[in-house]
Amino acid sequence: MGTSFDLPEPERFTAGTVGPPGQRVFFLQASEGAQVVTLRLEKAQVAALAEYLASVLADLAMPEPESLPEDAGLVEPVVAEWVVGQIGVVFDEDRDRMLVQAEELVEEGEAEVEVEQGVARFGLTRAQVAAFVGRAAELVAAGRPPCELCGRPKDAEGHMCIKTNGHRAR
C-alpha cells in the first residue's frame, strides 16, 4: 500500500490546510534534506496531536525554546502520500526528541488482506514541537465559527441547529 518514511532529524515539521473553511483538507508535512513527506489527516487529529504534544512538553517541564522555526507554511505542491489513521508519540530522552509516528489508515476490507501499511516517523526537537503546537492551534481556530447553541460549525449561510429542532436556521 503506502510507502514508509523515517525522518530522524527533519528540518521542518508543520501542519497546514488547503481550501476554504468548511471544505479544508488538513495535512501534516515534514522535510529532511530534499525529501518532503506530506500526509493527509483530519482536523481532529491535528488538534489532538497538538494538545497531546503540549501536555508532554508541560509534563517534562521543558523550558520554552529560545527560537521557534518561522516558516510554518506547506511546501508546494501539496500531494499526500497517504491518509493517516493512528498517531503515536514517545519521548526519546537520549536524543532529547519527540518521536511522532503516523500510520496509514487501513480500510476495513484491506485489513483482512495482507498489505504493507505505510508508517512515517519524525524525530522532533523541542522548538519544532512548540512551533507545531502553535501552528496547529491557529489552524483549528481559523475554521468555521461554532453555533452558540449546539457548538457545531456554522457555514456562511448558517445551519439548521439541532437545538431548534430544525425550526429555523442559525
VEXDREN-2710 file (C-alpha; in Angstrom, 1 decimal):
% VEXDREN-2710
k/r/px/py/pz
1/MET/0.0/0.0/0.0
2/GLY/1.7/3.1/1.2
3/THR/5.4/4.0/1.3
4/SER/7.1/4.3/4.7
5/PHE/9.3/7.2/5.8
6/ASP/11.8/7.7/8.5
7/LEU/13.0/11.3/9.1
8/PRO/15.1/11.2/12.3
9/GLU/16.1/14.8/12.2
10/PRO/13.7/16.8/9.9
11/GLU/14.4/20.5/9.3
12/ARG/10.6/21.2/9.1
13/PHE/7.5/19.8/10.7
14/THR/4.2/21.5/10.3
15/ALA/0.5/21.3/9.7
16/GLY/-1.4/23.1/7.0
17/THR/-4.6/23.3/5.1
18/VAL/-5.8/23.6/1.5
19/GLY/-9.3/25.0/0.8
20/PRO/-11.7/27.4/2.4
21/PRO/-13.2/26.9/5.9
22/GLY/-15.8/24.2/5.8
23/GLN/-14.0/22.5/2.9
24/ARG/-10.4/22.5/4.2
25/VAL/-8.2/19.5/3.9
26/PHE/-5.6/19.1/6.6
27/PHE/-2.0/18.0/6.0
28/LEU/1.0/17.1/8.1
29/GLN/4.3/17.8/6.4
30/ALA/7.9/17.2/7.2
31/SER/11.1/17.7/5.3
32/GLU/14.7/16.5/5.7
33/GLY/17.2/17.5/3.0
34/ALA/15.5/17.2/-0.4
35/GLN/12.8/14.7/0.9
36/VAL/9.4/16.2/1.6
37/VAL/6.7/14.0/3.2
38/THR/3.1/15.1/3.1
39/LEU/0.3/13.2/4.8
40/ARG/-3.4/13.9/4.9
41/LEU/-5.3/13.8/8.2
42/GLU/-8.4/15.1/9.9
43/LYS/-8.8/18.4/11.7
44/ALA/-9.5/16.5/14.9
45/GLN/-6.2/14.6/14.5
46/VAL/-4.2/17.8/14.2
47/ALA/-6.0/19.2/17.3
48/ALA/-5.4/16.1/19.3
49/LEU/-1.8/15.7/18.3
50/ALA/-1.1/19.4/19.2
51/GLU/-2.9/19.0/22.5
52/TYR/-1.0/15.9/23.4
53/LEU/2.4/17.3/22.4
54/ALA/1.7/20.5/24.5
55/SER/0.9/18.3/27.5
56/VAL/4.0/16.2/27.1
57/LEU/6.1/19.4/26.9
58/ALA/4.4/20.6/30.1
59/ASP/4.9/17.2/31.9
60/LEU/8.6/17.1/31.0
61/ALA/8.9/20.6/32.4
62/MET/10.7/21.6/29.2
63/PRO/11.6/25.3/29.1
64/GLU/10.3/27.4/26.2
65/PRO/12.8/27.1/23.3
66/GLU/14.8/30.3/22.6
67/SER/13.7/30.4/19.0
68/LEU/10.9/28.8/17.0
69/PRO/11.0/27.9/13.4
70/GLU/9.4/30.7/11.4
71/ASP/8.4/29.1/8.1
72/ALA/5.3/27.1/9.0
73/GLY/3.6/27.0/5.6
74/LEU/3.2/23.9/3.5
75/VAL/5.8/23.2/0.7
76/GLU/4.2/23.1/-2.7
77/PRO/3.0/21.0/-4.4
78/VAL/0.8/19.6/-1.6
79/VAL/0.3/15.9/-2.6
80/ALA/-0.4/13.5/0.2
81/GLU/1.4/10.2/0.2
82/TRP/-1.5/8.6/2.1
83/VAL/-4.2/9.2/4.8
84/VAL/-3.2/9.0/8.4
85/GLY/-5.0/6.5/10.7
86/GLN/-3.3/6.3/14.0
87/ILE/-0.7/8.6/15.5
88/GLY/1.7/7.8/18.4
89/VAL/4.1/9.9/20.3
90/VAL/7.1/8.9/22.6
91/PHE/9.9/11.0/24.1
92/ASP/13.4/9.8/23.3
93/GLU/15.3/11.0/26.4
94/ASP/18.7/10.1/25.0
95/ARG/18.3/12.2/21.8
96/ASP/16.1/14.8/23.5
97/ARG/13.5/14.4/20.8
98/MET/9.8/13.7/20.5
99/LEU/9.2/10.8/18.1
100/VAL/5.9/11.1/16.2
101/GLN/4.8/8.1/14.3
102/ALA/1.9/8.2/11.9
103/GLU/0.4/5.0/10.5
104/GLU/-1.5/4.8/7.2
105/LEU/-5.3/4.4/7.5
106/VAL/-6.3/0.8/6.5
107/GLU/-9.9/0.4/5.3
108/GLU/-12.0/-2.5/6.6
109/GLY/-11.6/-4.8/3.6
110/GLU/-7.9/-4.1/3.3
111/ALA/-7.3/-5.2/6.9
112/GLU/-8.2/-8.8/6.1
113/VAL/-5.8/-8.9/3.2
114/GLU/-2.1/-8.9/3.9
115/VAL/-1.0/-5.4/2.8
116/GLU/2.0/-3.3/3.8
117/GLN/0.8/-0.4/5.9
118/GLY/2.7/2.9/5.4
119/VAL/4.4/4.3/8.5
120/ALA/6.1/7.7/8.9
121/ARG/8.4/8.5/11.8
122/PHE/9.6/12.0/12.7
123/GLY/12.2/12.9/15.4
124/LEU/11.3/16.5/16.6
125/THR/13.2/19.0/18.6
126/ARG/11.6/21.0/21.4
127/ALA/11.4/24.0/19.2
128/GLN/9.7/22.1/16.4
129/VAL/7.2/20.7/18.8
130/ALA/6.4/24.1/20.3
131/ALA/6.1/25.6/16.8
132/PHE/3.8/22.8/15.7
133/VAL/1.6/23.3/18.7
134/GLY/1.2/27.0/18.0
135/ARG/0.6/26.5/14.3
136/ALA/-2.0/23.7/14.9
137/ALA/-3.9/25.9/17.4
138/GLU/-4.1/28.7/14.7
139/LEU/-5.3/26.3/12.1
140/VAL/-8.0/24.8/14.2
141/ALA/-9.2/28.2/15.4
142/ALA/-9.4/29.5/11.9
143/GLY/-12.2/27.2/11.0
144/ARG/-15.9/28.0/10.8
145/PRO/-17.3/29.7/13.9
146/PRO/-19.3/27.4/16.2
147/CYS/-23.1/27.7/16.7
148/GLU/-23.9/29.4/20.0
149/LEU/-26.5/26.7/20.8
150/CYS/-25.1/23.4/19.7
151/GLY/-21.4/24.1/19.2
152/ARG/-21.4/22.6/15.7
153/PRO/-19.7/24.7/12.9
154/LYS/-21.8/27.2/11.0
155/ASP/-21.5/27.7/7.3
156/ALA/-21.6/31.3/5.9
157/GLU/-25.3/30.8/5.2
158/GLY/-25.8/29.4/8.8
159/HIS/-27.0/25.9/9.6
160/MET/-30.1/24.0/10.8
161/CYS/-29.4/23.8/14.5
162/ILE/-30.4/20.6/16.3
163/LYS/-31.2/22.7/19.4
164/THR/-34.1/24.4/17.5
165/ASN/-35.5/21.1/16.3
166/GLY/-35.0/22.2/12.7
167/HIS/-37.4/25.1/13.0
168/ARG/-35.0/27.9/12.0
169/ALA/-31.6/28.4/10.5
170/ARG/-28.9/29.9/12.7
END
